[in-house]
Amino acid sequence: MLIAAAVCPHPPVLFPEVAQGAAPDLAALREACDRAVAGLGACEADLLYVVGRGPEERHYGRDAGGDLRDFGADVRVGPEPAVLDLAATTGRWLAERSGLSPDGYLEVSSKTAPERALELGAALAAAGDRVALLVMGDGSARRTEHSPGYVDERAIPYDDALADALGKADTAHLAGLDPESARELMVAGRPAWQVLAGAAGESPLTGDLLAYEAPYGVGYFVAAWS
């Protein structure tokens, strides 16, 4: 049964070693992530899983690690070999910052259908009596002229609705996210958030939106569900 979840973004610049001189720009976002993840440590879960986007659907055990070599930083998280994609690597790093050791990692791809994501989430929730999830995902990368993608007028309303849903633990909204719209708006978090919706099911969880920022033209959300 899912008893708690933390939702965090996974931009490489969240790591001070990547951000370097710009590291202070995301200090508040890191602090919000730390608060959300610390809540997972306080919930006395039996199992903690990290969920995030990857190139394909993959499961890893607790000894899986990753690195930031693709982003020009000599940073390793966990043991070699580096098998985790960016989202799960960031999740492990955030968990370790709060003294937590995830029991496993699930990567889902942009091609993962909503029905499959919901099914995967339900399976994670059924894996233990007290399950916690650290769910990694970014919002639209098409918000402004400074975004990685071309501006799309739908991007900010899309992110606003996501922020509202994450703050209210609105699983119906997350479950209903359309993969094609998410692809068009360059929303990396869609499949992971739908895993969260599947894990939550009908559980009476409440949400708290701790941060909603877009310093580099990409929507970043931090939320805590309990």
C-alpha positions in Angstrom: 0.0 0.0 0.0 1.3 3.4 -0.9 1.5 5.6 2.3 3.7 8.5 1.1 5.3 10.0 -2.0 7.6 12.8 -2.9 7.6 14.4 -6.4 10.7 16.2 -7.5 12.3 17.4 -10.8 15.4 16.1 -12.3 17.3 18.8 -14.3 21.1 18.2 -14.3 21.6 21.7 -12.9 20.0 20.5 -9.7 23.5 19.1 -9.0 25.8 21.9 -7.8 28.7 20.3 -9.7 26.7 20.8 -13.0 25.2 24.2 -12.1 28.6 25.6 -10.8 28.3 29.4 -10.6 24.5 29.2 -11.1 24.0 26.7 -8.2 22.5 29.4 -6.0 19.7 29.9 -8.5 18.2 26.5 -7.6 19.0 26.6 -3.9 15.4 27.0 -2.9 14.3 24.2 -5.3 16.9 21.9 -3.7 15.7 22.8 -0.2 12.1 22.0 -1.2 13.3 18.6 -2.6 15.1 17.9 0.6 12.0 18.6 2.6 9.8 16.4 0.4 12.3 13.5 0.5 12.8 13.9 4.3 9.1 13.2 4.7 9.6 9.8 3.1 12.2 9.0 5.8 9.7 10.0 8.5 6.9 7.8 7.3 8.5 4.5 8.3 7.9 2.8 5.0 8.9 -0.8 4.5 9.9 -0.2 0.9 11.1 2.9 -1.0 11.2 3.0 -4.8 12.4 5.7 -7.1 10.4 6.2 -10.3 11.5 8.2 -13.3 11.7 8.4 -17.1 14.3 6.4 -19.0 14.8 5.2 -22.5 12.7 2.1 -21.9 10.8 0.3 -19.2 13.4 -1.1 -16.8 13.6 -2.3 -13.2 16.8 -2.1 -11.1 17.6 -3.2 -7.6 19.0 -1.2 -4.7 22.6 -1.5 -5.9 22.0 0.4 -9.2 24.0 3.6 -9.7 24.3 6.4 -12.2 26.6 9.2 -13.2 26.6 12.6 -14.8 29.3 12.1 -17.4 26.9 12.9 -20.2 26.5 16.4 -18.6 30.2 17.1 -18.3 30.5 16.5 -14.6 32.6 13.9 -12.8 29.8 12.9 -10.4 28.9 9.3 -9.6 25.9 8.3 -7.6 25.9 4.8 -6.2 28.2 2.0 -7.4 29.5 1.2 -10.9 28.5 0.4 -13.5 26.3 3.5 -14.2 23.0 2.0 -15.4 20.5 4.5 -14.2 19.2 7.3 -16.4 19.2 10.9 -15.3 15.9 10.9 -13.5 16.6 7.8 -11.4 20.2 9.0 -10.8 18.9 12.3 -9.4 16.4 10.4 -7.3 19.1 8.3 -5.7 21.2 11.4 -5.1 18.2 13.2 -3.4 17.4 10.1 -1.3 21.0 9.8 -0.1 21.1 13.5 0.8 18.4 12.6 3.3 20.1 9.5 4.5 17.8 7.1 2.6 18.7 4.1 0.6 16.1 3.2 -2.1 15.1 -0.5 -2.4 14.6 -0.3 -6.1 14.2 1.8 -9.2 11.6 1.8 -12.0 12.3 3.6 -15.3 9.4 4.2 -17.7 9.7 5.7 -21.1 7.8 8.4 -23.1 6.3 5.5 -25.0 4.8 3.9 -21.9 1.0 3.9 -22.3 -1.0 5.4 -19.4 -2.7 2.0 -18.8 0.7 0.4 -18.4 2.0 3.1 -16.1 -1.0 2.7 -13.9 -0.5 -1.0 -13.8 3.1 -0.6 -12.9 2.2 1.8 -10.1 -0.4 -0.6 -8.6 2.2 -3.4 -8.6 4.7 -1.2 -6.7 2.0 -0.3 -4.1 1.2 -4.0 -3.7 4.9 -4.9 -3.1 4.7 -4.1 0.6 2.4 -3.0 3.5 4.0 0.4 3.7 5.4 1.6 0.4 6.8 5.1 -0.4 7.7 6.5 -3.8 10.1 9.2 -4.9 8.7 10.2 -8.3 10.9 12.3 -10.6 9.5 14.4 -13.4 9.8 17.8 -15.2 7.0 19.8 -16.7 6.9 21.5 -20.1 10.1 22.7 -21.8 8.2 25.0 -24.1 7.1 27.7 -21.7 9.0 30.8 -22.9 11.6 32.0 -25.4 14.3 30.8 -23.0 12.9 27.2 -22.9 14.7 24.4 -24.6 11.8 24.1 -27.1 9.8 26.6 -29.1 7.2 28.5 -27.2 3.8 26.8 -27.1 0.9 28.8 -25.6 -0.5 25.6 -24.0 2.6 25.0 -21.9 2.0 27.3 -18.9 -1.7 26.4 -18.5 -0.6 22.7 -18.7 2.0 23.1 -16.0 -0.4 25.2 -13.9 -2.9 22.4 -13.9 -0.2 19.9 -13.1 0.9 22.0 -10.1 -2.7 22.1 -8.9 -3.1 18.3 -9.3 0.2 17.5 -7.5 -0.8 19.9 -4.7 -4.1 18.2 -4.2 -3.0 14.6 -4.8 -5.4 14.5 -7.7 -4.8 11.1 -9.2 -7.6 11.4 -11.7 -5.9 14.3 -13.4 -2.5 12.5 -13.5 -4.0 9.3 -14.8 -5.7 11.2 -17.6 -2.6 12.9 -18.9 -2.5 12.4 -22.7 0.9 11.0 -24.0 0.6 12.9 -27.3 0.1 16.3 -25.6 2.9 15.6 -23.2 5.2 14.7 -26.1 4.2 17.9 -28.0 4.9 20.0 -24.9 8.1 18.3 -24.0 6.8 17.1 -20.6 9.3 14.5 -19.3 7.3 13.6 -16.1 4.1 12.2 -17.7 4.8 8.4 -17.4 6.3 8.7 -13.9 3.3 10.7 -12.6 1.0 8.1 -14.0 2.9 5.4 -12.1 2.2 7.5 -9.0 -1.5 7.7 -9.8 -1.6 3.9 -10.2 0.2 3.4 -7.0 -2.1 5.7 -5.1 -5.3 4.1 -6.4 -8.1 4.9 -4.0 -5.8 5.6 -1.0 -6.9 8.7 1.0 -3.7 10.7 0.4 -3.3 14.4 0.8 -0.9 16.6 -1.2 1.2 19.6 -0.4 2.9 21.6 -3.2 6.2 22.7 -1.9 7.6 24.4 -5.0 6.6 25.3 -8.6 9.3 27.1 -10.5 10.5 27.6 -14.0 13.9 29.4 -13.8 15.2 28.0 -17.1 11.9 27.8 -19.0 11.0 24.3 -17.8 8.4 23.6 -15.2 9.8 22.1 -12.0 7.4 20.8 -9.3 8.0 19.6 -5.7 5.2 18.0 -3.8 4.7 15.8 -0.8 1.9 13.3 -0.5 1.0 11.6 2.7 
